Amino acid sequence: MNSEHDPAIMTGTASAIAPITTPVTDDLVRGALDLERTEHGVLPHRLPARARAQYTDGQLALAEAQPSGVRLVFRTRATVVELDTLRTKMAYQGAPPRPDGLYDLVVDGRFAGQTSVTGGKVLLMDMATGAAETLPGPVGTVRFTGLPDRTKDVEIWLPYNEITELVALRTDAPVEAVPGDGRRVWLHHGSSISHGSNAAGPTSTWPALAASLGGVELINLGLGGSALLDPFTARALRDTPADVISVKIGINLVNTDVMRLRAFTPAVHGFLDTVREGHPTTPLLVVSPILCPIHEDTPGPSAPDFSGLDKGQLRFRAAGDPAERAAGKLTLTVIRDELARIVKQRAAEDPHLHYLDGRELYGAEDVAELPLPDELHPDAATHRRMGERFAALAFGAGGVLTADGH
């Protein structure tokens, strides 16, 4: 554990302290666009209620309720912090259990520990049929001990891959909200790669790493399987205060095979038009897909390969036909070319609009060294590499999302 304070970390289901219980309120939660009151406590959402009323897709409902980038932030002298949560963990029929989601502890801006929680519900998915069943389970407790006995800012980053209802926050000293520190807000939207895919923890997704390195406050609207140019997502971006914005577009449009080039071009324009209604001069970066060999020149959809599922190895293949490009089917090569053209066209009248080829984050040389384990999603090492590269390109000297970027 790389930690200045090296607190002991324990999990359990019962408190060993005389606790102070603090209600989980909006001023203690960052990175969420909405907090839903449930029978158990508070459920963070990354899309507002109005957006959630405009779709029936279970994949998106799952993705937006998984709190990637969402964290509790508070100031306290407490040496012990407990958080009761009710998680919903995904599992696949016939496959070994998936690893538990992780909670990252950050103290005064420094990583200070990581743990998981027991109990919770299980969303059991049958990948062959698409059927799903939710199995009930109890509330669990995350417990961090040995924190320094002084006033400090504490952050608990929630798992990016488990729906997490916040039931109770307990400490051995009073808690107060942390006022804004003046850092710029970075609003980002993307696919499961931005959501977190196989990152080592919630502070290790590439957007979280890039935000830390770039000194910005992250709101992550990376939505696994659901970066599909939906109008309600564009309106959520439009209505969310931000100092800099990025949108990563492409892979989900290919692997879901939801549109052709004829629809893609006006959809991109419409999406950007909507974002610009709320942020007319905010630096806005359009990022094309990272390299993904199976879909560079072969259209979608992406099809699951179940041959290794009994060993916990789910892989994907491109199920489209390269000949279908002539009929307007999308590939990553087609999307990159069209995004570059669209941004160049719009930038003639919008000097705050910029383009980044996703292969600058992960390209051909990276594939040879760090191949995508399931053919679609990067691993933890690749998340770190992408985060470092994005921070340098966007937030480093001369970056388009720097304080003086234009």
C-alpha positions, -999 to 999 in steps of 0.1 A, spaced: 0 0 0 14 33 -11 3 55 18 18 82 40 -6 73 69 -10 35 63 -42 31 82 -54 -3 91 -83 -14 71 -111 -37 82 -145 -47 70 -174 -61 89 -210 -59 98 -209 -43 132 -195 -11 147 -168 -14 174 -169 24 183 -192 48 200 -202 63 167 -214 97 155 -239 90 126 -240 117 99 -267 118 73 -255 113 37 -265 146 21 -258 163 -12 -230 184 2 -210 152 11 -213 135 -23 -194 145 -54 -195 131 -89 -232 122 -89 -259 142 -107 -288 129 -85 -293 113 -52 -323 90 -49 -338 83 -15 -345 46 -11 -359 24 16 -323 17 27 -306 51 23 -293 71 -6 -286 58 -42 -262 80 -63 -271 83 -99 -249 96 -127 -279 106 -149 -306 129 -136 -342 117 -130 -355 134 -162 -330 114 -183 -337 81 -165 -374 85 -174 -366 86 -211 -352 51 -217 -361 15 -209 -326 -1 -215 -315 -22 -186 -278 -19 -196 -279 19 -192 -300 17 -160 -272 -5 -146 -244 16 -159 -256 50 -147 -263 36 -112 -228 22 -108 -210 51 -91 -179 55 -112 -161 87 -100 -186 92 -72 -171 98 -38 -180 109 -3 -159 139 7 -158 154 43 -136 171 68 -130 154 102 -106 146 130 -120 110 131 -95 81 133 -122 55 125 -147 58 96 -174 33 89 -198 33 59 -227 9 57 -237 1 21 -260 -22 2 -243 -32 -30 -257 -49 -61 -229 -70 -76 -231 -86 -110 -225 -123 -117 -227 -144 -148 -246 -178 -149 -220 -206 -151 -190 -184 -145 -168 -180 -113 -178 -151 -91 -165 -117 -102 -141 -98 -80 -156 -76 -54 -159 -39 -61 -134 -18 -43 -136 13 -21 -106 37 -22 -97 59 8 -80 92 0 -67 114 29 -56 150 21 -53 141 -16 -32 110 -10 -43 74 -16 -45 58 19 -62 24 15 -85 1 -3 -111 -25 7 -144 -41 -3 -177 -49 14 -195 -81 22 -232 -89 17 -254 -71 -7 -276 -82 -37 -264 -102 -67 -276 -94 -102 -273 -128 -119 -271 -125 -156 -275 -153 -182 -253 -141 -211 -268 -166 -235 -304 -156 -230 -302 -121 -216 -323 -131 -186 -315 -115 -152 -324 -122 -116 -317 -102 -85 -309 -122 -54 -313 -105 -20 -285 -99 5 -277 -79 37 -261 -45 42 -224 -46 47 -199 -23 63 -167 -7 51 -144 2 80 -112 23 79 -92 27 111 -59 43 121 -65 76 104 -43 105 116 -57 123 147 -59 157 131 -83 177 110 -81 163 75 -101 159 42 -113 124 37 -126 109 4 -142 75 0 -144 66 -37 -172 41 -44 -168 10 -66 -172 18 -103 -187 -16 -110 -213 -21 -82 -245 -3 -76 -240 12 -42 -268 24 -18 -253 45 10 -270 34 42 -251 51 71 -219 70 77 -203 67 112 -172 83 126 -156 88 160 -155 126 155 -178 151 139 -180 155 101 -185 186 80 -187 193 43 -156 204 25 -159 238 7 -148 240 -29 -111 245 -34 -113 263 -67 -103 234 -88 -119 234 -123 -146 208 -129 -139 183 -157 -171 168 -171 -164 136 -192 -186 112 -211 -176 79 -227 -181 42 -229 -172 13 -205 -135 22 -209 -142 56 -194 -166 39 -169 -137 18 -156 -137 -16 -173 -109 -35 -156 -92 -7 -136 -75 -15 -103 -99 5 -83 -121 36 -84 -92 61 -83 -74 41 -109 -98 44 -138 -81 64 -166 -104 95 -161 -98 94 -123 -61 92 -128 -61 119 -154 -82 142 -131 -57 137 -102 -27 144 -124 -44 173 -140 -56 189 -108 -93 190 -117 -125 178 -101 -140 149 -121 -176 142 -130 -175 109 -149 -204 101 -172 -186 71 -187 -216 47 -192 -207 11 -199 -222 0 -232 -242 32 -234 -222 60 -251 -247 61 -280 -252 98 -287 -285 97 -267 -302 131 -266 -309 128 -228 -272 123 -222 -264 154 -242 -289 173 -221 -273 160 -189 -240 174 -201 -256 206 -212 -272 212 -178 -242 202 -156 -219 231 -146 -183 224 -158 -152 243 -167 -139 218 -193 -157 190 -211 -147 159 -231 -168 134 -250 -153 101 -262 -174 87 -290 -173 56 -311 -169 21 -297 -204 16 -284 -219 27 -317 -199 -1 -334 -204 -29 -309 -241 -23 -306 -245 -17 -343 -273 9 -337 -268 32 -366 -252 38 -400 -230 66 -412 -261 85 -426 -274 87 -390 -241 91 -373 -230 124 -388 -262 144 -379 -263 126 -345 -228 139 -336 -238 174 -347 -270 173 -327 -252 160 -296 -225 187 -298 -252 214 -305 -270 204 -273 -239 205 -252 -231 239 -266 -265 252 -256 -253 251 -220 -216 256 -226 -212 279 -256 -175 287 -250 -163 260 -226 -133 241 -239 -148 209 -254 -126 180 -265 -140 153 -288 -120 120 -284 -123 92 -310 -119 55 -301 -87 39 -288 -74 12 -310 -95 -20 -309 -82 -45 -336 -114 -65 -339 -134 -35 -350 -109 -13 -368 -122 -24 -402 -149 -49 -393 -184 -36 -383 -204 -47 -353 -221 -60 -335 -197 -74 -309 -206 -110 -300 -196 -127 -268 -174 -158 -269 -185 -181 -241 -158 -208 -247 -138 -196 -216 -167 -186 -194 -162 -215 -170 -128 -201 -163 -141 -166 -159 -128 -156 -194 -155 -138 -214 -141 -126 -247 -157 -108 -277 -155 -110 -315 -166 -88 -343 -198 -103 -358 -201 -79 -388 -189 -83 -423 -163 -58 -437 -182 -57 -470 -211 -40 -451 -191 -8 -449 -202 0 -484 -238 1 -470 -228 26 -443 -220 2 -414 -197 18 -389 -162 8 -381 -137 25 -358 -117 37 -388 -148 52 -404 -158 69 -371 -124 84 -365 -123 99 -400 -158 113 -397 -152 127 -362 -120 145 -373 -139 160 -403 -169 171 -382 -146 188 -356 -126 205 -382 -157 218 -399 -173 231 -366 -140 245 -352 -140 271 -380 -167 288 -360 -160 273 -326 -124 280 -315 -130 262 -282 -137 228 -299 -109 203 -302 -102 168 -314 -80 140 -300 -74 108 -319 -80 80 -293 -50 61 -307 -28 87 -289 -40 72 -257 -37 35 -268 -24 27 -302 -7 -1 -323 24 -2 -302 4 -5 -270 -17 -34 -284 15 -53 -289 27 -47 -253 -7 -45 -235 -33 -64 -255 -70 -60 -246 -77 -90 -225 -112 -96 -238 -106 -79 -272 -126 -48 -261 -116 -35 -227 -82 -24 -214 -66 -38 -182 -54 -19 -151 -20 -12 -166 -35 3 -197 -59 24 -177 -29 39 -160 -11 46 -193 -42 62 -208 -47 84 -177 -12 96 -178 -13 103 -215 -46 121 -214 -34 142 -185 -3 153 -205 -22 159 -237 -53 177 -222 -41 192 -189 -3 194 -194 16 224 -208 -2 237 -239 -30 211 -234 -64 220 -249 -81 217 -215 -56 238 -195 -67 269 -177 -59 290 -207 -69 264 -233 -88 278 -262 
